[in-house]
Amino acid sequence: MELNEISGNVVDAAMKVHSAIGPGLLESAYEACLAYELRKRGLQVQSQVECPVVYDGIRIDLGYRLDLLVELDVIVELKSVEHITPLNKAQLLSYLKLSGKKLGLLLNFNVEHMKDGIVRLVN
């Protein structure tokens, strides 16, 4: 499955979850529901994937975790905040660099319309 197809599935699933349960819940609720919806669609989903820092050739486990990794290719970071900040985007870009992945989606579920809470970032 190509990256655009995967990300399209993630966005569609996120819109379905948002329509069903609405804004205002904790990120963990959206993570569980989105992972379930993606698995229901036949996609491979891993939750809370360890993301170590490699510095000077040494792997350092600092507790960084990707919210979701879909089809081993697309990082999905979930938020339930008033606004996406530049720091939220920088976090996802750092995860893309550290993991060597090319595409990430930053999804903020604390919006009236899910389409307003989607940021797509490419490494």
N, CA, C and O atoms as CSV, one atom per row, in Angstrom:
chain,resi,resn,atom,element,x,y,z
A,1,MET,N,N,0.847,-1.171,0.000
A,1,MET,CA,C,0.000,0.000,0.000
A,1,MET,C,C,0.900,1.245,0.000
A,1,MET,O,O,1.854,1.318,0.775
A,2,GLU,N,N,0.605,2.203,-0.851
A,2,GLU,CA,C,1.448,3.392,-0.933
A,2,GLU,C,C,1.084,4.408,0.149
A,2,GLU,O,O,0.002,4.348,0.733
A,3,LEU,N,N,1.996,5.334,0.404
A,3,LEU,CA,C,1.833,6.295,1.496
A,3,LEU,C,C,0.548,7.108,1.399
A,3,LEU,O,O,-0.131,7.322,2.404
A,4,ASN,N,N,0.213,7.561,0.196
A,4,ASN,CA,C,-1.003,8.370,0.037
A,4,ASN,C,C,-2.261,7.569,0.362
A,4,ASN,O,O,-3.216,8.105,0.924
A,5,GLU,N,N,-2.258,6.304,0.011
A,5,GLU,CA,C,-3.405,5.451,0.311
A,5,GLU,C,C,-3.520,5.214,1.824
A,5,GLU,O,O,-4.612,5.244,2.392
A,6,ILE,N,N,-2.381,4.983,2.450
A,6,ILE,CA,C,-2.376,4.793,3.901
A,6,ILE,C,C,-2.869,6.054,4.600
A,6,ILE,O,O,-3.748,5.993,5.460
A,7,SER,N,N,-2.300,7.195,4.228
A,7,SER,CA,C,-2.690,8.443,4.892
A,7,SER,C,C,-4.151,8.785,4.616
A,7,SER,O,O,-4.827,9.340,5.482
A,8,GLY,N,N,-4.643,8.464,3.434
A,8,GLY,CA,C,-6.063,8.683,3.128
A,8,GLY,C,C,-6.956,7.852,4.030
A,8,GLY,O,O,-7.989,8.328,4.500
A,9,ASN,N,N,-6.559,6.612,4.271
A,9,ASN,CA,C,-7.303,5.744,5.185
A,9,ASN,C,C,-7.281,6.294,6.608
A,9,ASN,O,O,-8.298,6.270,7.301
A,10,VAL,N,N,-6.129,6.787,7.042
A,10,VAL,CA,C,-6.011,7.340,8.392
A,10,VAL,C,C,-6.914,8.560,8.548
A,10,VAL,O,O,-7.637,8.675,9.537
A,11,VAL,N,N,-6.877,9.462,7.581
A,11,VAL,CA,C,-7.707,10.669,7.642
A,11,VAL,C,C,-9.188,10.299,7.637
A,11,VAL,O,O,-9.961,10.845,8.425
A,12,ASP,N,N,-9.588,9.393,6.772
A,12,ASP,CA,C,-10.984,8.968,6.713
A,12,ASP,C,C,-11.420,8.339,8.038
A,12,ASP,O,O,-12.510,8.620,8.536
A,13,ALA,N,N,-10.569,7.491,8.601
A,13,ALA,CA,C,-10.875,6.845,9.878
A,13,ALA,C,C,-10.956,7.878,11.006
A,13,ALA,O,O,-11.823,7.783,11.875
A,14,ALA,N,N,-10.052,8.864,10.992
A,14,ALA,CA,C,-10.069,9.917,12.012
A,14,ALA,C,C,-11.363,10.718,11.939
A,14,ALA,O,O,-11.939,11.068,12.969
A,15,MET,N,N,-11.817,11.006,10.729
A,15,MET,CA,C,-13.079,11.735,10.575
A,15,MET,C,C,-14.252,10.915,11.107
A,15,MET,O,O,-15.170,11.462,11.718
A,16,LYS,N,N,-14.219,9.609,10.875
A,16,LYS,CA,C,-15.282,8.743,11.374
A,16,LYS,C,C,-15.283,8.717,12.901
A,16,LYS,O,O,-16.341,8.815,13.522
A,17,VAL,N,N,-14.104,8.587,13.508
A,17,VAL,CA,C,-13.991,8.576,14.966
A,17,VAL,C,C,-14.473,9.905,15.538
A,17,VAL,O,O,-15.235,9.931,16.504
A,18,HIS,N,N,-14.026,11.003,14.940
A,18,HIS,CA,C,-14.404,12.337,15.424
A,18,HIS,C,C,-15.913,12.551,15.325
A,18,HIS,O,O,-16.523,13.121,16.230
A,19,SER,N,N,-16.503,12.102,14.242
A,19,SER,CA,C,-17.961,12.231,14.080
A,19,SER,C,C,-18.706,11.422,15.133
A,19,SER,O,O,-19.764,11.835,15.609
A,20,ALA,N,N,-18.156,10.274,15.493
A,20,ALA,CA,C,-18.838,9.385,16.432
A,20,ALA,C,C,-18.727,9.846,17.879
A,20,ALA,O,O,-19.705,9.789,18.624
A,21,ILE,N,N,-17.525,10.309,18.290
A,21,ILE,CA,C,-17.357,10.625,19.712
A,21,ILE,C,C,-17.108,12.099,20.001
A,21,ILE,O,O,-17.133,12.510,21.160
A,22,GLY,N,N,-16.863,12.915,18.949
A,22,GLY,CA,C,-16.735,14.356,19.129
A,22,GLY,C,C,-15.446,14.803,19.784
A,22,GLY,O,O,-14.601,13.984,20.146
A,23,PRO,N,N,-15.299,16.128,19.934
A,23,PRO,CA,C,-14.104,16.699,20.550
A,23,PRO,C,C,-14.196,16.670,22.083
A,23,PRO,O,O,-15.247,16.376,22.653
A,24,GLY,N,N,-13.058,16.985,22.737
A,24,GLY,CA,C,-13.069,17.196,24.170
A,24,GLY,C,C,-12.630,16.033,25.033
A,24,GLY,O,O,-12.602,16.158,26.257
A,25,LEU,N,N,-12.282,14.892,24.427
A,25,LEU,CA,C,-11.836,13.739,25.209
A,25,LEU,C,C,-10.308,13.724,25.289
A,25,LEU,O,O,-9.634,14.530,24.648
A,26,LEU,N,N,-9.780,12.804,26.077
A,26,LEU,CA,C,-8.333,12.647,26.181
A,26,LEU,C,C,-7.770,12.003,24.914
A,26,LEU,O,O,-8.469,11.278,24.206
A,27,GLU,N,N,-6.497,12.280,24.644
A,27,GLU,CA,C,-5.830,11.698,23.477
A,27,GLU,C,C,-5.925,10.179,23.476
A,27,GLU,O,O,-6.074,9.566,22.419
A,28,SER,N,N,-5.840,9.571,24.653
A,28,SER,CA,C,-5.857,8.111,24.747
A,28,SER,C,C,-7.159,7.521,24.192
A,28,SER,O,O,-7.147,6.429,23.625
A,29,ALA,N,N,-8.264,8.226,24.348
A,29,ALA,CA,C,-9.541,7.748,23.807
A,29,ALA,C,C,-9.503,7.756,22.282
A,29,ALA,O,O,-9.943,6.801,21.641
A,30,TYR,N,N,-8.987,8.815,21.712
A,30,TYR,CA,C,-8.900,8.906,20.253
A,30,TYR,C,C,-7.905,7.881,19.706
A,30,TYR,O,O,-8.126,7.296,18.646
A,31,GLU,N,N,-6.817,7.670,20.432
A,31,GLU,CA,C,-5.818,6.691,20.002
A,31,GLU,C,C,-6.422,5.291,19.934
A,31,GLU,O,O,-6.241,4.576,18.948
A,32,ALA,N,N,-7.136,4.907,20.981
A,32,ALA,CA,C,-7.734,3.571,21.017
A,32,ALA,C,C,-8.794,3.411,19.932
A,32,ALA,O,O,-8.841,2.384,19.255
A,33,CYS,N,N,-9.634,4.409,19.765
A,33,CYS,CA,C,-10.703,4.319,18.755
A,33,CYS,C,C,-10.144,4.328,17.339
A,33,CYS,O,O,-10.602,3.572,16.483
A,34,LEU,N,N,-9.147,5.187,17.091
A,34,LEU,CA,C,-8.551,5.260,15.751
A,34,LEU,C,C,-7.815,3.965,15.425
A,34,LEU,O,O,-7.929,3.454,14.310
A,35,ALA,N,N,-7.066,3.432,16.377
A,35,ALA,CA,C,-6.365,2.162,16.143
A,35,ALA,C,C,-7.371,1.057,15.823
A,35,ALA,O,O,-7.157,0.268,14.903
A,36,TYR,N,N,-8.453,1.002,16.572
A,36,TYR,CA,C,-9.494,0.001,16.323
A,36,TYR,C,C,-10.080,0.170,14.921
A,36,TYR,O,O,-10.230,-0.806,14.186
A,37,GLU,N,N,-10.407,1.402,14.554
A,37,GLU,CA,C,-11.009,1.669,13.238
A,37,GLU,C,C,-10.055,1.293,12.114
A,37,GLU,O,O,-10.485,0.731,11.107
A,38,LEU,N,N,-8.784,1.590,12.263
A,38,LEU,CA,C,-7.802,1.250,11.225
A,38,LEU,C,C,-7.611,-0.255,11.109
A,38,LEU,O,O,-7.503,-0.785,10.003
A,39,ARG,N,N,-7.568,-0.942,12.238
A,39,ARG,CA,C,-7.450,-2.414,12.208
A,39,ARG,C,C,-8.676,-3.040,11.571
A,39,ARG,O,O,-8.571,-4.026,10.841
A,40,LYS,N,N,-9.834,-2.467,11.848
A,40,LYS,CA,C,-11.082,-2.948,11.247
A,40,LYS,C,C,-11.013,-2.858,9.720
A,40,LYS,O,O,-11.626,-3.661,9.016
A,41,ARG,N,N,-10.271,-1.886,9.224
A,41,ARG,CA,C,-10.107,-1.691,7.777
A,41,ARG,C,C,-8.984,-2.562,7.209
A,41,ARG,O,O,-8.683,-2.496,6.017
A,42,GLY,N,N,-8.374,-3.367,8.059
A,42,GLY,CA,C,-7.337,-4.287,7.597
A,42,GLY,C,C,-5.934,-3.723,7.600
A,42,GLY,O,O,-5.030,-4.325,7.019
A,43,LEU,N,N,-5.726,-2.583,8.240
A,43,LEU,CA,C,-4.401,-1.982,8.280
A,43,LEU,C,C,-3.637,-2.463,9.508
A,43,LEU,O,O,-4.222,-2.714,10.562
A,44,GLN,N,N,-2.337,-2.585,9.358
A,44,GLN,CA,C,-1.473,-2.944,10.485
A,44,GLN,C,C,-1.212,-1.673,11.291
A,44,GLN,O,O,-0.754,-0.666,10.750
A,45,VAL,N,N,-1.508,-1.730,12.592
A,45,VAL,CA,C,-1.357,-0.568,13.462
A,45,VAL,C,C,-0.603,-0.968,14.721
A,45,VAL,O,O,-0.938,-1.953,15.379
A,46,GLN,N,N,0.419,-0.188,15.041
A,46,GLN,CA,C,1.131,-0.369,16.293
A,46,GLN,C,C,0.921,0.891,17.130
A,46,GLN,O,O,0.984,2.008,16.617
A,47,SER,N,N,0.672,0.696,18.423
A,47,SER,CA,C,0.458,1.817,19.342
A,47,SER,C,C,1.653,1.995,20.248
A,47,SER,O,O,2.301,1.026,20.644
A,48,GLN,N,N,1.940,3.249,20.575
A,48,GLN,CA,C,3.002,3.594,21.527
A,48,GLN,C,C,4.327,2.916,21.187
A,48,GLN,O,O,4.916,2.209,22.005
A,49,VAL,N,N,4.777,3.155,19.954
A,49,VAL,CA,C,6.007,2.557,19.439
A,49,VAL,C,C,7.216,3.336,19.940
A,49,VAL,O,O,7.294,4.555,19.787
A,50,GLU,N,N,8.154,2.618,20.539
A,50,GLU,CA,C,9.368,3.237,21.052
A,50,GLU,C,C,10.133,3.930,19.929
A,50,GLU,O,O,10.269,3.389,18.832
A,51,CYS,N,N,10.631,5.130,20.216
A,51,CYS,CA,C,11.398,5.899,19.231
A,51,CYS,C,C,12.673,6.403,19.901
A,51,CYS,O,O,12.685,7.492,20.475
A,52,PRO,N,N,13.750,5.608,19.830
A,52,PRO,CA,C,14.997,5.997,20.495
A,52,PRO,C,C,15.712,7.117,19.738
A,52,PRO,O,O,15.465,7.356,18.556
A,53,VAL,N,N,16.588,7.781,20.447
A,53,VAL,CA,C,17.473,8.776,19.847
A,53,VAL,C,C,18.798,8.085,19.573
A,53,VAL,O,O,19.340,7.407,20.446
A,54,VAL,N,N,19.323,8.254,18.359
A,54,VAL,CA,C,20.655,7.740,18.059
A,54,VAL,C,C,21.566,8.954,17.978
A,54,VAL,O,O,21.422,9.812,17.108
A,55,TYR,N,N,22.501,8.999,18.907
A,55,TYR,CA,C,23.429,10.120,18.988
A,55,TYR,C,C,24.853,9.580,19.007
A,55,TYR,O,O,25.195,8.720,19.819
A,56,ASP,N,N,25.662,10.089,18.119
A,56,ASP,CA,C,27.064,9.685,18.049
A,56,ASP,C,C,27.199,8.171,17.908
A,56,ASP,O,O,28.118,7.553,18.446
A,57,GLY,N,N,26.243,7.592,17.159
A,57,GLY,CA,C,26.277,6.162,16.897
A,57,GLY,C,C,25.758,5.297,18.028
A,57,GLY,O,O,25.825,4.070,17.951
A,58,ILE,N,N,25.242,5.920,19.077
A,58,ILE,CA,C,24.758,5.173,20.227
A,58,ILE,C,C,23.246,5.369,20.362
A,58,ILE,O,O,22.737,6.487,20.285
A,59,ARG,N,N,22.546,4.253,20.564
A,59,ARG,CA,C,21.098,4.285,20.761
A,59,ARG,C,C,20.810,4.649,22.220
A,59,ARG,O,O,21.281,3.991,23.148
A,60,ILE,N,N,20.023,5.712,22.395
A,60,ILE,CA,C,19.678,6.171,23.735
A,60,ILE,C,C,18.156,6.130,23.874
A,60,ILE,O,O,17.442,6.866,23.193
A,61,ASP,N,N,17.674,5.273,24.751
A,61,ASP,CA,C,16.236,5.159,24.977
A,61,ASP,C,C,15.816,6.204,25.997
A,61,ASP,O,O,16.194,6.146,27.167
A,62,LEU,N,N,15.025,7.160,25.527
A,62,LEU,CA,C,14.608,8.270,26.378
A,62,LEU,C,C,13.113,8.262,26.685
A,62,LEU,O,O,12.599,9.168,27.341
A,63,GLY,N,N,12.433,7.243,26.210
A,63,GLY,CA,C,11.004,7.166,26.493
A,63,GLY,C,C,10.121,7.826,25.450
A,63,GLY,O,O,8.910,7.922,25.645
A,64,TYR,N,N,10.704,8.288,24.337
A,64,TYR,CA,C,9.873,8.862,23.273
A,64,TYR,C,C,9.063,7.749,22.628
A,64,TYR,O,O,9.573,6.654,22.391
A,65,ARG,N,N,7.809,8.033,22.348
A,65,ARG,CA,C,6.928,7.030,21.746
A,65,ARG,C,C,6.066,7.665,20.661
A,65,ARG,O,O,5.541,8.768,20.817
A,66,LEU,N,N,5.939,6.933,19.557
A,66,LEU,CA,C,5.023,7.332,18.492
A,66,LEU,C,C,3.631,6.888,18.925
A,66,LEU,O,O,3.458,5.759,19.383
A,67,ASP,N,N,2.638,7.761,18.787
A,67,ASP,CA,C,1.278,7.364,19.180
A,67,ASP,C,C,0.834,6.157,18.368
A,67,ASP,O,O,0.442,5.133,18.927
A,68,LEU,N,N,0.897,6.283,17.034
A,68,LEU,CA,C,0.532,5.173,16.153
A,68,LEU,C,C,1.532,5.085,15.004
A,68,LEU,O,O,2.028,6.102,14.519
A,69,LEU,N,N,1.815,3.876,14.583
A,69,LEU,CA,C,2.591,3.629,13.370
A,69,LEU,C,C,1.729,2.723,12.503
A,69,LEU,O,O,1.412,1.597,12.887
A,70,VAL,N,N,1.353,3.221,11.335
A,70,VAL,CA,C,0.420,2.515,10.462
A,70,VAL,C,C,1.176,1.915,9.282
A,70,VAL,O,O,1.911,2.606,8.576
A,71,GLU,N,N,0.979,0.615,9.085
A,71,GLU,CA,C,1.613,-0.124,7.989
A,71,GLU,C,C,3.135,0.034,7.992
A,71,GLU,O,O,3.769,-0.033,6.940
A,72,LEU,N,N,3.712,0.242,9.161
A,72,LEU,CA,C,5.149,0.419,9.347
A,72,LEU,C,C,5.708,1.624,8.599
A,72,LEU,O,O,6.927,1.773,8.509
A,73,ASP,N,N,4.844,2.492,8.056
A,73,ASP,CA,C,5.293,3.590,7.208
A,73,ASP,C,C,4.846,4.980,7.638
A,73,ASP,O,O,5.594,5.939,7.449
A,74,VAL,N,N,3.672,5.121,8.201
A,74,VAL,CA,C,3.115,6.448,8.486
A,74,VAL,C,C,2.994,6.637,10.000
A,74,VAL,O,O,2.352,5.848,10.693
A,75,ILE,N,N,3.630,7.706,10.492
A,75,ILE,CA,C,3.534,8.060,11.908
A,75,ILE,C,C,2.297,8.924,12.102
A,75,ILE,O,O,2.064,9.874,11.354
A,76,VAL,N,N,1.506,8.583,13.118
A,76,VAL,CA,C,0.313,9.371,13.441
A,76,VAL,C,C,0.464,9.854,14.883
A,76,VAL,O,O,0.510,9.058,15.820
A,77,GLU,N,N,0.538,11.160,15.035
A,77,GLU,CA,C,0.596,11.776,16.359
A,77,GLU,C,C,-0.753,12.413,16.646
A,77,GLU,O,O,-1.277,13.178,15.836
A,78,LEU,N,N,-1.302,12.093,17.794
A,78,LEU,CA,C,-2.636,12.561,18.165
A,78,LEU,C,C,-2.543,13.642,19.218
A,78,LEU,O,O,-1.717,13.588,20.128
A,79,LYS,N,N,-3.411,14.624,19.070
A,79,LYS,CA,C,-3.505,15.709,20.042
A,79,LYS,C,C,-4.978,15.972,20.325
A,79,LYS,O,O,-5.855,15.675,19.513
A,80,SER,N,N,-5.218,16.532,21.490
A,80,SER,CA,C,-6.537,17.030,21.845
A,80,SER,C,C,-6.304,18.354,22.556
A,80,SER,O,O,-6.447,18.469,23.773
A,81,VAL,N,N,-5.941,19.346,21.755
A,81,VAL,CA,C,-5.521,20.652,22.264
A,81,VAL,C,C,-6.302,21.763,21.562
A,81,VAL,O,O,-6.940,21.543,20.533
A,82,GLU,N,N,-6.235,22.962,22.149
A,82,GLU,CA,C,-6.954,24.090,21.573
A,82,GLU,C,C,-6.417,24.455,20.189
A,82,GLU,O,O,-7.187,24.730,19.268
A,83,HIS,N,N,-5.085,24.455,20.052
A,83,HIS,CA,C,-4.445,24.795,18.779
A,83,HIS,C,C,-3.193,23.946,18.597
A,83,HIS,O,O,-2.499,23.626,19.561
A,84,ILE,N,N,-2.919,23.592,17.358
A,84,ILE,CA,C,-1.647,22.961,17.013
A,84,ILE,C,C,-0.591,24.070,17.042
A,84,ILE,O,O,-0.787,25.143,16.470
A,85,THR,N,N,0.520,23.797,17.712
A,85,THR,CA,C,1.586,24.792,17.816
A,85,THR,C,C,2.773,24.387,16.945
A,85,THR,O,O,2.864,23.240,16.506
A,86,PRO,N,N,3.678,25.325,16.697
A,86,PRO,CA,C,4.903,24.960,15.978
A,86,PRO,C,C,5.686,23.855,16.700
A,86,PRO,O,O,6.344,23.042,16.050
A,87,LEU,N,N,5.620,23.819,18.021
A,87,LEU,CA,C,6.301,22.774,18.780
A,87,LEU,C,C,5.707,21.397,18.502
A,87,LEU,O,O,6.443,20.413,18.426
A,88,ASN,N,N,4.366,21.311,18.347
A,88,ASN,CA,C,3.724,20.040,17.991
A,88,ASN,C,C,4.232,19.550,16.643
A,88,ASN,O,O,4.501,18.362,16.466
A,89,LYS,N,N,4.362,20.472,15.694
A,89,LYS,CA,C,4.858,20.117,14.363
A,89,LYS,C,C,6.327,19.707,14.426
A,89,LYS,O,O,6.737,18.754,13.763
A,90,ALA,N,N,7.116,20.423,15.218
A,90,ALA,CA,C,8.537,20.100,15.367
A,90,ALA,C,C,8.715,18.717,15.980
A,90,ALA,O,O,9.625,17.982,15.597
A,91,GLN,N,N,7.849,18.357,16.932
A,91,GLN,CA,C,7.909,17.035,17.555
A,91,GLN,C,C,7.718,15.949,16.502
A,91,GLN,O,O,8.483,14.986,16.455
A,92,LEU,N,N,6.704,16.101,15.660
A,92,LEU,CA,C,6.452,15.106,14.628
A,92,LEU,C,C,7.601,15.050,13.628
A,92,LEU,O,O,8.005,13.963,13.217
A,93,LEU,N,N,8.132,16.198,13.233
A,93,LEU,CA,C,9.276,16.204,12.311
A,93,LEU,C,C,10.477,15.496,12.932
A,93,LEU,O,O,11.195,14.774,12.241
A,94,SER,N,N,10.698,15.696,14.228
A,94,SER,CA,C,11.791,15.004,14.906
A,94,SER,C,C,11.565,13.500,14.897
A,94,SER,O,O,12.500,12.734,14.661
A,95,TYR,N,N,10.338,13.072,15.151
A,95,TYR,CA,C,10.025,11.644,15.114
A,95,TYR,C,C,10.255,11.068,13.729
A,95,TYR,O,O,10.752,9.950,13.594
A,96,LEU,N,N,9.896,11.828,12.694
A,96,LEU,CA,C,10.131,11.364,11.320
A,96,LEU,C,C,11.627,11.185,11.071
A,96,LEU,O,O,12.049,10.182,10.496
A,97,LYS,N,N,12.414,12.148,11.501
A,97,LYS,CA,C,13.867,12.067,11.304
A,97,LYS,C,C,14.474,10.913,12.094
A,97,LYS,O,O,15.276,10.146,11.561
A,98,LEU,N,N,14.094,10.790,13.363
A,98,LEU,CA,C,14.659,9.739,14.214
A,98,LEU,C,C,14.309,8.343,13.713
A,98,LEU,O,O,15.116,7.419,13.818
A,99,SER,N,N,13.103,8.191,13.169
A,99,SER,CA,C,12.638,6.868,12.741
A,99,SER,C,C,12.984,6.560,11.284
A,99,SER,O,O,12.916,5.406,10.860
A,100,GLY,N,N,13.357,7.593,10.515
A,100,GLY,CA,C,13.641,7.391,9.099
A,100,GLY,C,C,12.383,7.258,8.249
A,100,GLY,O,O,12.460,6.844,7.092
A,101,LYS,N,N,11.236,7.602,8.805
A,101,LYS,CA,C,9.972,7.536,8.050
A,101,LYS,C,C,9.798,8.813,7.243
A,101,LYS,O,O,10.369,9.852,7.576
A,102,LYS,N,N,9.001,8.727,6.175
A,102,LYS,CA,C,8.829,9.862,5.276
A,102,LYS,C,C,7.582,10.697,5.549
A,102,LYS,O,O,7.571,11.899,5.284
A,103,LEU,N,N,6.526,10.063,6.080
A,103,LEU,CA,C,5.245,10.764,6.195
A,103,LEU,C,C,4.677,10.672,7.597
A,103,LEU,O,O,4.682,9.614,8.225
A,104,GLY,N,N,4.187,11.812,8.074
A,104,GLY,CA,C,3.532,11.846,9.378
A,104,GLY,C,C,2.255,12.659,9.322
A,104,GLY,O,O,2.142,13.618,8.558
A,105,LEU,N,N,1.300,12.264,10.139
A,105,LEU,CA,C,0.049,13.004,10.271
A,105,LEU,C,C,-0.096,13.449,11.720
A,105,LEU,O,O,0.040,12.650,12.647
A,106,LEU,N,N,-0.371,14.718,11.895
A,106,LEU,CA,C,-0.640,15.293,13.204
A,106,LEU,C,C,-2.139,15.563,13.242
A,106,LEU,O,O,-2.648,16.395,12.491
A,107,LEU,N,N,-2.839,14.856,14.117
A,107,LEU,CA,C,-4.298,14.940,14.157
A,107,LEU,C,C,-4.753,15.533,15.480
A,107,LEU,O,O,-4.525,14.949,16.540
A,108,ASN,N,N,-5.393,16.688,15.419
A,108,ASN,CA,C,-5.940,17.331,16.610
A,108,ASN,C,C,-7.452,17.094,16.634
A,108,ASN,O,O,-8.187,17.607,15.791
A,109,PHE,N,N,-7.897,16.313,17.608
A,109,PHE,CA,C,-9.309,15.964,17.696
A,109,PHE,C,C,-10.139,17.006,18.445
A,109,PHE,O,O,-11.364,16.892,18.496
A,110,ASN,N,N,-9.498,18.011,19.021
A,110,ASN,CA,C,-10.233,19.020,19.781
A,110,ASN,C,C,-10.622,20.199,18.884
A,110,ASN,O,O,-10.299,21.353,19.166
A,111,VAL,N,N,-11.318,19.874,17.806
A,111,VAL,CA,C,-11.787,20.863,16.841
A,111,VAL,C,C,-13.245,20.562,16.512
A,111,VAL,O,O,-13.723,19.445,16.710
A,112,GLU,N,N,-13.944,21.579,16.008
A,112,GLU,CA,C,-15.345,21.369,15.643
A,112,GLU,C,C,-15.469,20.453,14.429
A,112,GLU,O,O,-16.316,19.561,14.396
A,113,HIS,N,N,-14.612,20.687,13.430
A,113,HIS,CA,C,-14.604,19.881,12.209
A,113,HIS,C,C,-13.222,19.246,12.062
A,113,HIS,O,O,-12.212,19.950,12.046
A,114,MET,N,N,-13.177,17.938,11.956
A,114,MET,CA,C,-11.898,17.221,11.926
A,114,MET,C,C,-10.987,17.711,10.815
A,114,MET,O,O,-9.767,17.711,10.979
A,115,LYS,N,N,-11.545,18.123,9.698
A,115,LYS,CA,C,-10.707,18.591,8.589
A,115,LYS,C,C,-9.813,19.762,9.003
A,115,LYS,O,O,-8.767,19.991,8.395
A,116,ASP,N,N,-10.227,20.503,10.038
A,116,ASP,CA,C,-9.431,21.624,10.524
A,116,ASP,C,C,-8.322,21.195,11.484
A,116,ASP,O,O,-7.498,22.016,11.884
A,117,GLY,N,N,-8.297,19.921,11.851
A,117,GLY,CA,C,-7.313,19.430,12.803
A,117,GLY,C,C,-6.269,18.522,12.203
A,117,GLY,O,O,-5.587,17.797,12.928
A,118,ILE,N,N,-6.130,18.548,10.880
A,118,ILE,CA,C,-5.210,17.628,10.197
A,118,ILE,C,C,-4.015,18.368,9.630
A,118,ILE,O,O,-4.169,19.312,8.854
A,119,VAL,N,N,-2.814,17.934,10.022
A,119,VAL,CA,C,-1.579,18.479,9.473
A,119,VAL,C,C,-0.769,17.301,8.925
A,119,VAL,O,O,-0.525,16.321,9.629
A,120,ARG,N,N,-0.368,17.410,7.688
A,120,ARG,CA,C,0.436,16.370,7.028
A,120,ARG,C,C,1.859,16.899,6.883
A,120,ARG,O,O,2.073,17.980,6.334
A,121,LEU,N,N,2.831,16.132,7.378
A,121,LEU,CA,C,4.231,16.556,7.305
A,121,LEU,C,C,5.056,15.485,6.618
A,121,LEU,O,O,4.858,14.289,6.831
A,122,VAL,N,N,5.991,15.943,5.783
A,122,VAL,CA,C,6.864,15.036,5.041
A,122,VAL,C,C,8.304,15.313,5.448
A,122,VAL,O,O,8.726,16.465,5.556
A,123,ASN,N,N,9.046,14.236,5.671
A,123,ASN,CA,C,10.472,14.354,6.023
A,123,ASN,C,C,11.273,14.416,4.737
A,123,ASN,O,O,12.499,14.517,4.778
